Amino acid sequence: MNLNGMRKIRTIIVDDEPLARARVEKLLDQLPYIQLVSSCKNGKEAWEKITDYRPDLILLDVQMPYFNGFEVLEKLEANPMPFVIFITAFDQYALKAFDIHAIDYLLKPYDDDRFFSALEFARKQIELKQKAFLHEKMVQMIDQYQVEEPVEENTIRIKDKDRVILVDQQDVIYVASFGNYVKIHTKNKIHLYRQTMQTLAENLDKRFFLRIHRSLIVNSNFIEVPKYLGNNQYVFHLTNGRELISSRSYKSDIQTFLEELELKRKIH
């Protein structure tokens, strides 16, 4: 958390020039409110890392191998989208950058003061967004507390028009994100539920449910065979015939969960 009580700004650098990346990394080291989560050398790597880590801020070059900076942003399905500062040696892309709501455009060569000014503006915009999100969550929690009746533990309460559907967590095979909703897959039906993956993950029974991707949660009771694919990824074969592939950033959580699960099975 920074001095204002907000969490650090998760940031990704994208530039195909090693010296340019090194300079930006050195400048970011001087900013206590920044958390650098990845530094990428091309558009393909950038798209993968942004998808996995969901940063708050991207410092993005334009001309790079595989995908250029604009193509990287077009391929993203992040909701909400991260803030973007373009850092490039080409001035002809400035108008297009601002058309897609970039918050700044640094033209190489730039001086340190110009860089810090751009980052300070980004910090203020991101903190405003974080505060708005926290306020919205607080209002939602108050509304939920006031209007909802208590439900049984380990039950998911889904409002469907003028009725309420209760889904037992034990019947859930896996959950997948779907825009502003999640799809809850059970043996007999798929339920569409207006909820974030993060909130649902916090409310699911952690003894059985494992988040394997930012958009996937699986019930271990329905896993037939978990298999390591290499490159920090697993494939999960489920009893309903589906195969789910994990994200690399969840490898540590998956390993810990599978080790604990194996130990429990040996005990019982």
C-alpha positions as CSV (number, residue, x, y, z in Angstrom):
1,M,0.0,0.0,0.0
2,N,1.2,3.5,-0.7
3,L,0.9,6.5,1.6
4,N,-2.7,7.2,0.6
5,G,-3.7,3.7,1.6
6,M,-4.1,2.5,-2.0
7,R,-2.3,-0.6,-3.3
8,K,0.8,-0.3,-5.5
9,I,0.3,0.3,-9.2
10,R,1.0,-3.0,-11.0
11,T,3.0,-2.1,-14.1
12,I,4.3,-3.8,-17.2
13,I,7.0,-2.4,-19.5
14,V,6.9,-3.3,-23.2
15,D,9.8,-2.3,-25.5
16,D,11.9,-4.3,-27.9
17,E,15.1,-2.3,-27.1
18,P,17.0,-3.7,-24.1
19,L,18.5,-0.3,-23.2
20,A,15.2,1.4,-23.3
21,R,13.6,-1.2,-21.0
22,A,16.6,-0.9,-18.6
23,R,16.2,2.8,-18.4
24,V,12.5,2.7,-17.7
25,E,13.1,0.0,-15.0
26,K,15.7,2.2,-13.4
27,L,13.3,5.2,-13.4
28,L,10.5,3.1,-12.0
29,D,12.7,1.9,-9.1
30,Q,12.6,5.5,-7.8
31,L,8.8,5.5,-7.5
32,P,7.6,3.7,-4.3
33,Y,4.0,3.4,-5.5
34,I,5.0,1.3,-8.6
35,Q,5.2,-2.5,-8.6
36,L,6.9,-3.8,-11.8
37,V,5.4,-7.2,-12.5
38,S,6.9,-7.8,-16.0
39,S,9.2,-6.4,-18.6
40,C,8.5,-7.6,-22.2
41,K,10.5,-7.5,-25.4
42,N,7.9,-8.0,-28.0
43,G,4.1,-7.8,-28.7
44,K,3.4,-11.5,-28.3
45,E,5.1,-11.6,-24.9
46,A,3.3,-8.4,-23.9
47,W,-0.1,-9.8,-24.7
48,E,0.6,-13.0,-22.7
49,K,1.9,-11.1,-19.7
50,I,-0.9,-8.5,-19.7
51,T,-3.5,-11.3,-19.9
52,D,-1.9,-13.2,-17.0
53,Y,-1.0,-10.4,-14.7
54,R,-3.8,-7.8,-15.4
55,P,-1.7,-4.8,-14.7
56,D,-3.0,-1.3,-13.8
57,L,-0.6,0.4,-16.1
58,I,1.3,-0.5,-19.3
59,L,4.3,1.5,-20.6
60,L,4.0,0.5,-24.2
61,D,6.2,0.9,-27.3
62,V,4.6,1.0,-30.8
63,Q,6.8,-0.7,-33.3
64,M,7.8,-4.2,-32.1
65,P,8.1,-7.8,-33.4
66,Y,5.0,-10.0,-33.7
67,F,2.4,-7.4,-32.7
68,N,2.8,-3.6,-32.6
69,G,1.5,-1.7,-29.5
70,F,-1.9,-1.0,-31.0
71,E,-2.4,-4.6,-32.0
72,V,-1.5,-5.7,-28.5
73,L,-4.3,-3.5,-27.1
74,E,-6.8,-4.7,-29.8
75,K,-6.2,-8.3,-28.7
76,L,-6.8,-7.7,-25.1
77,E,-10.0,-8.8,-23.5
78,A,-9.3,-7.2,-20.1
79,N,-12.2,-5.6,-18.4
80,P,-11.5,-3.0,-17.2
81,M,-8.6,-2.1,-19.6
82,P,-5.3,-1.0,-18.0
83,F,-4.1,2.6,-18.3
84,V,-1.6,3.0,-21.1
85,I,1.4,5.4,-21.6
86,F,3.0,5.1,-25.0
87,I,6.8,5.4,-25.1
88,T,8.1,5.5,-28.7
89,A,10.5,7.2,-31.1
90,F,7.7,7.8,-33.6
91,D,5.6,10.9,-33.3
92,Q,3.1,10.0,-36.1
93,Y,1.1,7.7,-33.8
94,A,0.2,10.3,-31.2
95,L,-3.3,11.0,-32.5
96,K,-4.2,7.4,-32.7
97,A,-2.8,6.8,-29.2
98,F,-5.1,9.4,-27.7
99,D,-8.0,8.1,-29.8
100,I,-7.8,4.9,-27.9
101,H,-7.6,6.8,-24.6
102,A,-3.9,6.5,-23.8
103,I,-3.2,8.9,-20.9
104,D,0.2,10.1,-22.2
105,Y,2.6,9.8,-25.1
106,L,6.3,10.0,-24.4
107,L,8.4,10.7,-27.4
108,K,12.0,9.4,-27.3
109,P,14.3,10.8,-26.3
110,Y,12.5,12.2,-23.2
111,D,14.1,13.5,-20.0
112,D,13.5,12.1,-16.5
113,D,11.2,15.0,-15.5
114,R,8.9,14.3,-18.4
115,F,8.8,10.6,-17.5
116,F,8.0,11.3,-13.8
117,S,5.4,13.9,-14.8
118,A,3.6,11.2,-16.9
119,L,3.8,8.6,-14.1
120,E,2.4,11.1,-11.5
121,F,-0.6,11.8,-13.7
122,A,-1.1,8.1,-14.2
123,R,-0.9,7.6,-10.4
124,K,-3.7,10.1,-9.8
125,Q,-5.9,8.6,-12.5
126,I,-5.5,5.1,-11.2
127,E,-6.1,6.1,-7.6
128,L,-9.3,7.8,-8.6
129,K,-10.4,4.7,-10.3
130,Q,-9.4,2.5,-7.3
131,K,-11.4,4.8,-4.9
132,A,-14.4,4.7,-7.2
133,F,-14.2,0.9,-7.3
134,L,-14.0,0.6,-3.5
135,H,-16.9,2.9,-3.1
136,E,-19.0,0.9,-5.5
137,K,-18.1,-2.4,-3.7
138,M,-19.0,-0.9,-0.4
139,V,-22.4,0.2,-1.7
140,Q,-23.0,-3.2,-3.2
141,M,-22.1,-4.9,0.2
142,I,-24.5,-2.6,2.1
143,D,-27.3,-3.2,-0.4
144,Q,-26.7,-7.0,-0.3
145,Y,-26.7,-7.0,3.5
146,Q,-30.0,-5.0,3.6
147,V,-32.1,-6.8,1.0
148,E,-30.8,-10.4,1.0
149,E,-32.0,-13.1,3.4
150,P,-29.4,-15.3,4.9
151,V,-28.7,-18.4,2.9
152,E,-27.2,-21.7,3.8
153,E,-23.4,-21.9,3.9
154,N,-21.9,-23.4,0.7
155,T,-24.8,-22.3,-1.4
156,I,-24.7,-19.8,-4.3
157,R,-27.7,-17.6,-4.5
158,I,-28.5,-16.5,-8.1
159,K,-31.2,-14.0,-8.9
160,D,-33.0,-14.8,-12.1
161,K,-35.7,-12.2,-13.0
162,D,-38.4,-12.6,-10.3
163,R,-37.0,-15.8,-8.7
164,V,-34.0,-17.0,-6.8
165,I,-32.0,-20.1,-7.7
166,L,-29.9,-21.8,-5.0
167,V,-26.9,-23.7,-6.3
168,D,-25.1,-26.1,-4.0
169,Q,-21.4,-25.6,-4.3
170,Q,-20.9,-29.4,-4.3
171,D,-22.8,-29.5,-7.6
172,V,-20.5,-27.0,-9.3
173,I,-17.9,-28.6,-11.7
174,Y,-16.2,-25.4,-12.8
175,V,-16.7,-21.7,-13.2
176,A,-15.7,-19.5,-16.2
177,S,-15.7,-15.8,-16.6
178,F,-18.1,-14.3,-19.2
179,G,-17.8,-10.5,-19.5
180,N,-19.5,-9.0,-16.5
181,Y,-20.9,-12.4,-15.5
182,V,-19.6,-15.9,-14.7
183,K,-20.9,-19.2,-16.1
184,I,-21.4,-21.7,-13.3
185,H,-21.2,-25.2,-14.9
186,T,-23.0,-28.0,-13.0
187,K,-23.8,-31.5,-14.0
188,N,-27.2,-30.6,-15.6
189,K,-27.1,-26.9,-16.3
190,I,-25.1,-23.8,-16.9
191,H,-26.1,-20.8,-14.7
192,L,-25.3,-17.2,-15.7
193,Y,-24.4,-15.2,-12.6
194,R,-23.7,-11.5,-12.4
195,Q,-20.6,-11.6,-10.2
196,T,-16.9,-11.0,-10.5
197,M,-14.5,-14.0,-10.4
198,Q,-12.6,-12.6,-7.5
199,T,-15.7,-12.2,-5.3
200,L,-17.0,-15.6,-6.2
201,A,-13.5,-17.2,-5.5
202,E,-13.5,-15.6,-2.1
203,N,-16.9,-17.1,-1.3
204,L,-16.3,-20.7,-2.6
205,D,-15.1,-23.4,-0.3
206,K,-11.4,-23.3,-0.5
207,R,-11.0,-26.9,0.5
208,F,-12.4,-28.0,-2.9
209,F,-12.2,-25.0,-5.3
210,L,-9.0,-24.0,-7.0
211,R,-8.5,-21.0,-9.2
212,I,-6.3,-22.1,-12.1
213,H,-6.6,-19.0,-14.3
214,R,-7.9,-15.5,-13.9
215,S,-11.0,-16.7,-15.8
216,L,-11.3,-20.3,-14.5
217,I,-12.1,-21.9,-11.1
218,V,-12.4,-25.7,-10.8
219,N,-14.0,-28.0,-8.2
220,S,-11.3,-30.6,-7.3
221,N,-14.1,-33.3,-6.7
222,F,-14.6,-33.3,-10.5
223,I,-10.9,-33.5,-11.5
224,E,-10.0,-36.9,-13.0
225,V,-6.4,-36.3,-14.0
226,P,-4.3,-33.2,-13.4
227,K,-1.3,-33.2,-15.7
228,Y,1.7,-30.9,-15.9
229,L,2.3,-29.6,-19.4
230,G,5.5,-27.8,-18.8
231,N,6.1,-24.0,-19.1
232,N,4.4,-23.6,-15.7
233,Q,1.0,-24.8,-17.0
234,Y,-1.3,-27.7,-16.1
235,V,-4.2,-29.4,-18.0
236,F,-7.1,-30.6,-15.9
237,H,-9.3,-33.4,-17.3
238,L,-12.7,-33.2,-15.7
239,T,-15.4,-35.9,-15.2
240,N,-17.7,-34.2,-17.7
241,G,-15.2,-34.5,-20.4
242,R,-13.9,-30.9,-20.4
243,E,-10.2,-30.1,-20.4
244,L,-9.1,-26.8,-18.7
245,I,-5.6,-25.4,-19.1
246,S,-4.2,-23.2,-16.3
247,S,-2.4,-19.9,-16.5
248,R,1.3,-19.8,-15.8
249,S,0.9,-17.2,-13.0
250,Y,-1.2,-19.7,-10.9
251,K,1.5,-22.5,-10.9
252,S,2.5,-22.0,-7.3
253,D,-1.1,-22.0,-6.0
254,I,-1.9,-25.1,-8.1
255,Q,1.1,-27.0,-6.8
256,T,0.3,-26.3,-3.2
257,F,-3.3,-27.2,-3.7
258,L,-2.5,-30.5,-5.4
259,E,0.0,-31.5,-2.8
260,E,-2.5,-30.9,0.0
261,L,-5.2,-32.7,-2.0
262,E,-2.9,-35.8,-2.4
263,L,-2.1,-35.8,1.3
264,K,-5.8,-35.7,2.2
265,R,-6.5,-38.6,-0.1
266,K,-3.7,-40.7,1.4
267,I,-5.0,-40.0,4.9
268,H,-8.5,-41.0,4.0
